[in-house]
Amino acid sequence: MTWKDLVDPSWEAALELGLKPKPVRFDEVPQEVIHRLAAQGAPAAPYHWSRGRDTLYHRSKWEARKGQIMELVFDMGAYAMAYISTAQGQASASLTVPHVLGHSHVFHVNAHQLRHSGDVYAALEAGTARVAQYETRYGPERVAQLITVALALSDLVEAEEVEPPPPPEPPRDNPFEPVPSWGAYSPMRERERQGTAARHQHARGSGERDILRYLIRHAPLLEDWERDVLEVERMLALSYKRSGVTKYLHEGFASWTHSRVLRRLASRLPRDWLLAIARTHSLVLAASFQNPYWLGYAAFCYLEEEEGRESMLRRVESHTDASLFALLTTPPYWPGFGVYLLYQLEADDLATGERLGALEEIREYLVTFAQALLQRPPRVEVLVGDDPPAGYRLAAKVPGRAGLPSLRLLARDPVDLTYAKRVMEEIREIWGGGVWLYAPHGAPEVEEVEG
């Protein structure tokens, strides 16, 4: 018997539990492939030294037995793609099958998951092939320089603005009457004026917060192939950003799934597998607030006990990590959830007063954790043709080539100028002209970086 014999029974058990996983394609691969995919964060990505470094990092953790990635699963749009490591035993691999089905269910039903990711990954695969050709034609140094800039700006990428929905139909008794329930209503002439102004600003790039997108569209010296390299990296950054809001939810629910499915399949499993499965389960769910598997698993087990499985499954459809833990730190879920965590942390021997203090520490940690998940990178936008607003001053300047326009950036939030100047130097190498950064008053004196 192998883990592959458990794919169909695991699928049936998952459906009986109420799950709706996407179809899953399983592929057994060497551990080195798992390390490479984990470093890329996608089935395909252009080569870059940082991804090679991350591959070595995962390998070193594996060799030290401190971080063992046994499977990876990606949302491919119409189906999920699962990679199972050949380096584990059959018993351990059997646990990964229902774990993958839990991930696939979240891909299918969670409102915050990346839609149409199959198109993204298909585009990334094609883009990765093109970037490899660019390396051969133009040299790996230039390609690496472009990717370095893209990685430095990856936290600032934003999806294209979604078109606003059309206004509802006017009242039938008087079709000329305004629709007060639609907050965006304004006279046609005003809408035309706003649209013209918005198109003008968009064409110039003023106010653009996705600096990488601005470079792709407006950098004066970039060739088409160089813009293509940046666009491939931007697609990858957007996929990270869109899927990164549900890490704890994903791993917690996948762990809940494998625990429930394997209970149902226990009678079908070889007896000598049971101890190995239990050991792997306990290692994966080691009680620690830094372990997303355990913390997410505890959240769903608690919700299942408190609300029932159907209600818990509805939570999976709508929550992000931040909203899930914000929910559990407020009544009526708190302090029950805190007590649930406290006893899993082997705090049975604490006195009553010590337990109350520990509960408050746990709640403070979870509240801070949920708030940290909502934090965004500092807002930085492009300033085109206008003087900086009141309260801002030039904080750093990187000279560029003579005769080329300067790229002026406005930091709406406090920034780390030491890091910002390093990024500005990298941007200058592909922009050509100087790069200026305006920051709120109170920032350090203007510092000019030598060209």
Backbone torsions as a table, in degrees:
resi	resn	phi	psi	omega
1	MET	NA	137.8	176.9
2	THR	-125.4	172.9	-180.0
3	TRP	-62.0	-26.6	-178.6
4	LYS	-65.5	-26.9	177.9
5	ASP	-69.7	-12.4	-178.0
6	LEU	-99.1	0.2	-177.9
7	VAL	-64.0	-52.4	-178.3
8	ASP	-66.5	-46.2	176.6
9	PRO	-60.8	-36.6	178.1
10	SER	-65.7	-39.8	178.3
11	TRP	-62.3	-45.2	179.3
12	GLU	-62.6	-42.7	179.4
13	ALA	-64.9	-38.8	178.8
14	ALA	-63.4	-41.7	178.2
15	LEU	-64.7	-37.7	177.6
16	GLU	-64.3	-30.2	177.9
17	LEU	-76.7	-10.2	179.9
18	GLY	101.2	8.9	-179.3
19	LEU	-79.3	157.4	178.2
20	LYS	-130.7	63.7	-177.2
21	PRO	-69.9	149.9	170.0
22	LYS	-68.5	160.5	170.3
23	PRO	-56.1	142.6	-175.6
24	VAL	-122.4	133.2	171.5
25	ARG	-104.4	122.6	179.5
26	PHE	-99.0	136.8	177.8
27	ASP	-136.1	126.5	179.5
28	GLU	-91.1	123.6	-173.9
29	VAL	-134.1	158.3	175.9
30	PRO	-63.8	158.5	-178.6
31	GLN	-61.4	-32.9	179.5
32	GLU	-62.4	-34.3	176.3
33	VAL	-67.5	-39.6	176.3
34	ILE	-58.8	-44.4	179.7
35	HIS	-61.9	-41.3	-179.4
36	ARG	-67.1	-43.3	179.5
37	LEU	-65.1	-37.9	177.9
38	ALA	-64.5	-37.7	179.0
39	ALA	-68.2	-36.8	179.8
40	GLN	-75.5	-36.4	-174.5
41	GLY	74.8	13.3	-178.1
42	ALA	-162.1	158.3	178.0
43	PRO	-61.7	-25.3	-179.9
44	ALA	-144.5	139.9	176.3
45	ALA	-160.1	147.5	178.6
46	PRO	-60.7	149.6	176.5
47	TYR	-67.6	140.8	176.1
48	HIS	-159.2	150.1	-175.0
49	TRP	-58.6	-33.4	-178.1
50	SER	-67.0	-31.9	178.4
51	ARG	-75.1	-32.8	171.7
52	GLY	-66.0	-39.9	176.7
53	ARG	-60.9	-44.6	-179.2
54	ASP	-66.5	-34.0	176.0
55	THR	-61.9	-44.5	177.6
56	LEU	-63.7	-35.5	178.5
57	TYR	-63.1	-46.9	178.9
58	HIS	-63.9	-37.8	179.4
59	ARG	-65.9	-41.1	-179.6
60	SER	-65.3	-37.5	177.4
61	LYS	-66.9	-36.9	177.8
62	TRP	-63.6	-46.3	-178.2
63	GLU	-65.9	-30.8	177.5
64	ALA	-84.9	-0.1	-179.7
65	ARG	60.1	30.9	179.7
66	LYS	-105.8	-16.1	179.1
67	GLY	-153.4	104.7	-172.7
68	GLN	-117.2	101.4	178.5
69	ILE	-85.2	113.1	-175.8
70	MET	-95.7	-22.6	-178.9
71	GLU	-154.1	157.1	173.2
72	LEU	-138.0	144.7	-179.8
73	VAL	-138.2	137.9	-178.7
74	PHE	-126.0	145.8	176.6
75	ASP	-85.0	113.3	-177.7
76	MET	-101.3	17.0	179.2
77	GLY	93.7	-86.5	-178.8
78	ALA	-78.0	-18.8	-178.2
79	TYR	-151.1	171.5	175.0
80	ALA	-108.8	141.7	-179.5
81	MET	-109.6	118.8	-177.7
82	ALA	-113.0	132.6	175.9
83	TYR	-110.9	120.7	-177.9
84	ILE	-108.6	129.8	-177.4
85	SER	-73.4	137.7	175.5
86	THR	-80.8	-7.2	-174.9
87	ALA	-80.7	-7.9	-179.2
88	GLN	-101.8	163.2	177.5
89	GLY	-76.4	168.4	-178.0
90	GLN	-64.0	-36.3	-179.8
91	ALA	-64.0	-46.6	179.1
92	SER	-64.1	-40.4	179.3
93	ALA	-63.7	-30.9	180.0
94	SER	-65.2	-27.8	176.4
95	LEU	-71.3	-32.0	-176.8
96	THR	-69.8	-24.6	-177.4
97	VAL	-62.8	-57.0	176.9
98	PRO	-67.6	-26.3	175.3
99	HIS	-60.6	-43.5	177.5
100	VAL	-62.7	-39.9	-180.0
101	LEU	-63.2	-33.9	174.8
102	GLY	-63.0	-44.3	175.4
103	HIS	-59.5	-43.8	-177.4
104	SER	-63.3	-36.5	176.4
105	HIS	-61.9	-44.9	179.3
106	VAL	-63.0	-41.6	175.9
107	PHE	-54.7	-39.3	-172.3
108	HIS	-78.2	-36.3	-168.3
109	VAL	-113.2	-21.2	-173.8
110	ASN	-74.9	129.3	-174.0
111	ALA	-67.7	-19.7	-175.1
112	HIS	-97.9	0.3	179.1
113	GLN	-74.4	156.6	-179.8
114	LEU	-67.3	118.3	175.5
115	ARG	-82.3	152.4	178.0
116	HIS	56.3	32.8	-178.4
117	SER	-66.3	-23.4	176.2
118	GLY	-59.6	-40.7	176.5
119	ASP	-62.5	-39.8	-180.0
120	VAL	-63.6	-47.6	-177.6
121	TYR	-68.0	-35.1	175.4
122	ALA	-63.2	-42.0	177.4
123	ALA	-66.0	-37.5	178.5
124	LEU	-65.8	-39.9	179.3
125	GLU	-62.7	-44.8	178.0
126	ALA	-65.9	-40.5	179.2
127	GLY	-64.9	-38.3	178.3
128	THR	-61.7	-39.3	178.1
129	ALA	-65.6	-39.7	178.9
130	ARG	-66.0	-41.9	-179.3
131	VAL	-62.6	-37.6	176.7
132	ALA	-61.1	-38.1	177.1
133	GLN	-67.8	-38.4	177.9
134	TYR	-62.6	-38.7	178.1
135	GLU	-59.7	-41.6	179.8
136	THR	-67.6	-39.1	-174.0
137	ARG	-81.8	-41.5	-172.1
138	TYR	-112.7	-5.2	177.8
139	GLY	100.2	140.3	-178.2
140	PRO	-68.5	-23.7	-177.3
141	GLU	-64.2	-45.6	-179.0
142	ARG	-67.3	-40.6	178.5
143	VAL	-62.3	-44.2	179.5
144	ALA	-62.3	-36.8	178.8
145	GLN	-64.2	-42.4	178.6
146	LEU	-64.0	-44.6	-179.0
147	ILE	-65.8	-35.7	177.8
148	THR	-59.9	-43.8	177.5
149	VAL	-62.5	-44.5	-179.0
150	ALA	-61.7	-41.3	179.5
151	LEU	-66.1	-37.1	179.3
152	ALA	-65.2	-27.8	-177.7
153	LEU	-103.9	7.8	-171.6
154	SER	-65.8	-28.4	179.9
155	ASP	-71.6	-16.1	-175.3
156	LEU	-97.7	2.2	-177.2
157	VAL	-69.9	148.3	179.1
158	GLU	-137.6	144.1	175.6
159	ALA	-69.0	157.2	176.3
160	GLU	-59.5	145.3	179.4
161	GLU	-61.6	134.7	178.0
162	VAL	-78.5	138.3	178.1
163	GLU	-61.9	134.1	179.3
164	PRO	-64.1	146.1	-179.7
165	PRO	-66.3	151.8	178.1
166	PRO	-67.7	154.7	178.3
167	PRO	-66.8	153.1	177.3
168	PRO	-65.4	164.5	179.3
169	GLU	-63.6	141.2	178.1
170	PRO	-68.8	162.6	178.7
171	PRO	-57.5	139.3	-176.5
172	ARG	-67.4	-30.6	-177.0
173	ASP	-74.2	-24.4	178.2
174	ASN	-147.0	89.4	-175.4
175	PRO	-66.3	-12.2	179.5
176	PHE	-92.1	-4.2	-178.6
177	GLU	-76.5	135.6	176.6
178	PRO	-60.6	158.1	-179.5
179	VAL	-102.1	97.9	-173.7
180	PRO	-67.3	-21.5	-178.1
181	SER	-75.2	-13.2	179.7
182	TRP	-95.5	108.8	-174.2
183	GLY	-65.9	-20.7	-176.5
184	ALA	-89.7	8.0	-176.2
185	TYR	-67.8	135.6	173.3
186	SER	-155.2	158.4	-179.2
187	PRO	-59.1	154.3	-176.2
188	MET	-59.4	-41.7	-178.5
189	ARG	-63.1	-39.5	178.9
190	GLU	-67.1	-38.8	178.5
191	ARG	-64.6	-39.9	178.1
192	GLU	-63.7	-41.6	179.7
193	ARG	-64.2	-44.1	179.5
194	GLN	-64.4	-39.6	179.7
195	GLY	-64.5	-41.7	178.4
196	THR	-62.9	-44.7	179.4
197	ALA	-64.0	-41.0	-179.4
198	ALA	-65.3	-41.4	179.4
199	ARG	-65.4	-38.0	179.6
200	HIS	-64.5	-45.5	179.4
201	GLN	-65.5	-39.6	-179.2
202	HIS	-64.3	-41.1	-179.5
203	ALA	-62.5	-36.8	-179.4
204	ARG	-80.9	-22.3	-179.5
205	GLY	88.1	3.3	-178.2
206	SER	-66.0	133.8	-179.3
207	GLY	84.3	-0.8	179.4
208	GLU	-63.8	125.7	-180.0
209	ARG	-99.1	-16.9	174.4
210	ASP	-88.4	90.4	-174.2
211	ILE	-63.1	-35.0	179.1
212	LEU	-64.5	-41.3	177.0
213	ARG	-63.2	-39.1	179.0
214	TYR	-63.5	-42.4	178.6
215	LEU	-62.2	-41.8	179.7
216	ILE	-60.8	-39.1	-175.0
217	ARG	-85.9	-29.0	-167.0
218	HIS	-127.0	-8.7	-179.1
219	ALA	-58.5	124.2	-168.8
220	PRO	-70.3	-25.7	-171.6
221	LEU	-106.9	-5.9	-175.9
222	LEU	-70.0	138.2	172.4
223	GLU	-85.3	166.8	-176.4
224	ASP	-59.4	-40.5	-178.1
225	TRP	-66.3	-32.7	178.7
226	GLU	-70.2	-38.7	175.4
227	ARG	-64.3	-34.2	179.1
228	ASP	-64.6	-42.5	178.0
229	VAL	-59.2	-45.6	179.9
230	LEU	-64.3	-36.7	-178.9
231	GLU	-68.7	-37.7	176.9
232	VAL	-61.6	-44.6	179.2
233	GLU	-67.0	-33.2	178.6
234	ARG	-67.7	-39.3	175.6
235	MET	-59.1	-42.1	-179.6
236	LEU	-65.1	-42.6	179.6
237	ALA	-63.8	-39.2	178.4
238	LEU	-65.1	-37.9	179.0
239	SER	-66.5	-38.2	175.5
240	TYR	-61.0	-46.3	-173.6
241	LYS	-65.7	-41.2	-176.2
242	ARG	-71.9	-34.3	-177.4
243	SER	-92.2	-11.2	-175.1
244	GLY	-77.8	-4.2	-176.6
245	VAL	-86.3	-1.7	-176.3
246	THR	-131.2	33.4	-177.5
247	LYS	-63.4	-51.0	-178.2
248	TYR	-68.0	-38.8	177.4
249	LEU	-62.1	-44.4	-178.9
250	HIS	-61.1	-56.3	-174.5
251	GLU	-68.1	-36.6	178.4
252	GLY	-64.8	-44.8	-178.9
253	PHE	-71.1	-37.1	176.6
254	ALA	-62.2	-37.8	178.0
255	SER	-68.8	-40.7	175.4
256	TRP	-59.3	-41.5	-178.1
257	THR	-64.2	-47.4	-176.7
258	HIS	-67.0	-32.9	179.4
259	SER	-68.3	-41.1	-178.8
260	ARG	-73.2	-39.7	-179.5
261	VAL	-67.4	-44.1	-177.5
262	LEU	-67.1	-28.7	173.7
263	ARG	-61.4	-41.3	-178.2
264	ARG	-71.8	-25.7	-176.9
265	LEU	-99.2	5.2	-172.6
266	ALA	-56.5	-38.7	-177.3
267	SER	-68.9	-19.5	-179.2
268	ARG	-91.4	-12.0	-174.6
269	LEU	-84.2	143.8	173.2
270	PRO	-57.7	141.8	-175.8
271	ARG	-61.8	-34.9	-179.2
272	ASP	-74.4	-5.2	174.9
273	TRP	-86.1	-26.0	-168.0
274	LEU	-60.2	-44.9	-178.8
275	LEU	-65.9	-40.6	179.5
276	ALA	-65.3	-39.2	177.7
277	ILE	-64.9	-44.0	179.5
278	ALA	-62.1	-39.5	179.3
279	ARG	-65.6	-44.1	178.6
280	THR	-62.9	-42.2	178.6
281	HIS	-59.6	-44.2	-178.4
282	SER	-68.6	-33.6	177.0
283	LEU	-69.3	-42.0	179.8
284	VAL	-64.0	-37.8	-174.3
285	LEU	-106.1	37.7	174.8
286	ALA	-59.7	129.8	-174.9
287	ALA	-69.2	109.3	178.7
288	SER	-163.5	137.3	179.2
289	PHE	-67.7	-15.9	177.0
290	GLN	-87.6	-1.6	-178.2
291	ASN	-100.5	105.7	-178.2
292	PRO	-64.2	-27.4	178.3
293	TYR	-63.9	-50.3	-177.3
294	TRP	-68.0	-46.8	-175.4
295	LEU	-66.1	-42.2	177.1
296	GLY	-67.8	-39.6	178.2
297	TYR	-62.0	-44.5	178.8
298	ALA	-60.7	-39.2	-179.8
299	ALA	-62.1	-44.6	-176.8
300	PHE	-75.9	-33.5	175.4
301	CYS	-63.7	-41.7	179.9
302	TYR	-65.3	-45.1	179.6
303	LEU	-63.8	-36.6	177.7
304	GLU	-63.4	-42.1	179.4
305	GLU	-68.0	-39.0	-174.7
306	GLU	-79.6	-40.9	-170.6
307	GLU	-113.7	-15.1	-173.7
308	GLY	96.1	159.5	-173.6
309	ARG	-65.6	-41.1	-177.3
310	GLU	-61.5	-44.1	178.8
311	SER	-65.6	-40.5	178.4
312	MET	-61.4	-42.0	179.0
313	LEU	-64.2	-32.7	175.8
314	ARG	-66.7	-33.1	176.2
315	ARG	-61.3	-37.7	-179.9
316	VAL	-61.2	-31.3	-176.3
317	GLU	-72.2	-28.0	-167.4
318	SER	-116.6	-16.0	-169.1
319	HIS	-95.1	156.5	163.0
320	THR	-105.7	175.6	175.9
321	ASP	-57.9	-46.4	-175.8
322	ALA	-63.2	-46.8	-177.4
323	SER	-69.4	-31.9	179.8
324	LEU	-64.3	-47.7	-177.5
325	PHE	-78.9	-25.7	171.4
326	ALA	-64.7	-38.7	177.8
327	LEU	-63.0	-44.5	-172.5
328	LEU	-76.3	-10.7	178.2
329	THR	-99.8	11.9	177.5
330	THR	-125.1	154.0	176.8
331	PRO	-60.3	149.0	4.4
332	PRO	-88.3	7.0	-176.1
333	TYR	-82.5	-25.7	177.7
334	TRP	-106.5	136.1	14.5
335	PRO	-93.5	6.6	-177.8
336	GLY	-55.4	-43.5	179.8
337	PHE	-65.7	-37.1	177.9
338	GLY	-62.8	-42.3	177.4
339	VAL	-63.6	-40.1	178.3
340	TYR	-58.6	-44.5	178.3
341	LEU	-68.9	-39.7	-174.8
342	LEU	-60.4	-43.0	-177.8
343	TYR	-74.9	-25.1	174.1
344	GLN	-72.8	-22.1	177.9
345	LEU	-85.6	16.4	176.7
346	GLU	59.4	49.5	-179.4
347	ALA	-105.0	27.1	-177.1
348	ASP	-61.0	-31.5	-173.0
349	ASP	-88.4	5.3	179.6
350	LEU	-75.1	142.9	173.3
351	ALA	-70.5	164.2	-175.8
352	THR	-57.6	-46.1	179.6
353	GLY	-62.3	-39.1	178.6
354	GLU	-67.0	-36.3	177.9
355	ARG	-63.7	-42.6	179.6
356	LEU	-62.7	-41.7	177.5
357	GLY	-64.5	-40.0	178.5
358	ALA	-65.5	-37.8	177.9
359	LEU	-61.2	-43.1	-179.6
360	GLU	-65.5	-37.9	177.5
361	GLU	-64.8	-40.8	179.0
362	ILE	-63.5	-45.1	-179.4
363	ARG	-63.5	-43.3	179.7
364	GLU	-61.4	-40.0	178.4
365	TYR	-62.9	-47.4	-176.8
366	LEU	-67.2	-38.2	177.3
367	VAL	-63.2	-46.3	178.5
368	THR	-62.6	-38.8	179.4
369	PHE	-62.9	-46.3	179.6
370	ALA	-63.0	-39.2	178.6
371	GLN	-67.1	-38.5	179.7
372	ALA	-63.9	-34.5	178.8
373	LEU	-64.6	-26.8	-178.8
374	LEU	-87.2	-10.8	-178.5
375	GLN	-66.4	137.9	178.4
376	ARG	-110.1	161.1	176.6
377	PRO	-65.6	161.2	179.4
378	PRO	-55.0	137.5	178.5
379	ARG	-75.8	123.2	176.6
380	VAL	-129.6	132.0	-178.7
381	GLU	-134.1	162.2	-179.5
382	VAL	-81.9	137.2	176.4
383	LEU	-112.3	115.2	-175.7
384	VAL	-117.6	118.8	168.4
385	GLY	73.5	-7.1	-177.6
386	ASP	-117.8	154.8	173.9
387	ASP	-70.7	152.9	178.8
388	PRO	-62.7	150.0	-179.8
389	PRO	-64.9	165.1	179.6
390	ALA	-59.2	141.2	179.1
391	GLY	94.5	0.5	-179.4
392	TYR	-117.6	150.1	178.9
393	ARG	-143.0	159.3	178.4
394	LEU	-68.3	122.4	-175.8
395	ALA	-107.6	-28.4	-179.7
396	ALA	-155.1	148.9	-176.9
397	LYS	-145.0	128.4	177.0
398	VAL	-115.0	111.6	-178.6
399	PRO	-64.1	150.1	178.1
400	GLY	-126.4	-164.0	-179.3
401	ARG	-72.0	144.8	178.5
402	ALA	-66.4	143.1	177.0
403	GLY	86.5	-3.6	178.5
404	LEU	-107.9	146.2	-178.6
405	PRO	-67.2	150.9	176.1
406	SER	-88.7	148.0	174.8
407	LEU	-96.3	118.3	-177.5
408	ARG	-107.2	126.9	-177.2
409	LEU	-117.2	143.8	-178.6
410	LEU	-119.6	118.2	178.5
411	ALA	-89.9	110.9	-179.9
412	ARG	-76.2	-20.9	179.3
413	ASP	-122.3	161.2	175.5
414	PRO	-58.1	139.7	-179.3
415	VAL	-127.3	158.3	173.3
416	ASP	-81.7	103.9	-173.3
417	LEU	-65.9	-30.2	178.7
418	THR	-62.2	-46.6	178.2
419	TYR	-70.6	-40.1	-177.6
420	ALA	-59.7	-40.1	-178.7
421	LYS	-66.9	-35.1	176.3
422	ARG	-63.8	-42.5	178.6
423	VAL	-65.5	-40.9	179.2
424	MET	-60.9	-37.3	177.5
425	GLU	-63.4	-41.0	178.3
426	GLU	-66.5	-41.4	178.6
427	ILE	-61.3	-41.9	-179.0
428	ARG	-56.8	-34.0	-176.9
429	GLU	-66.6	-25.9	178.3
430	ILE	-107.4	-18.6	177.0
431	TRP	-79.8	-41.7	179.5
432	GLY	101.1	-56.6	178.6
433	GLY	-79.6	-175.3	-179.9
434	GLY	-70.9	162.4	177.4
435	VAL	-127.0	122.7	-178.4
436	TRP	-114.5	144.9	177.1
437	LEU	-127.1	121.9	174.6
438	TYR	-99.0	137.1	-178.6
439	ALA	-133.3	161.4	179.2
440	PRO	-60.4	153.7	175.4
441	HIS	-54.2	145.1	-176.3
442	GLY	103.9	-14.0	175.2
443	ALA	-71.6	160.9	179.7
444	PRO	-57.8	164.5	179.9
445	GLU	-59.8	159.1	-179.5
446	VAL	-57.9	131.3	177.3
447	GLU	-124.7	126.4	-179.2
448	GLU	-101.7	126.6	-179.9
449	VAL	-91.8	129.9	-177.2
450	GLU	-65.7	142.5	178.1
451	GLY	-80.5	NA	NA
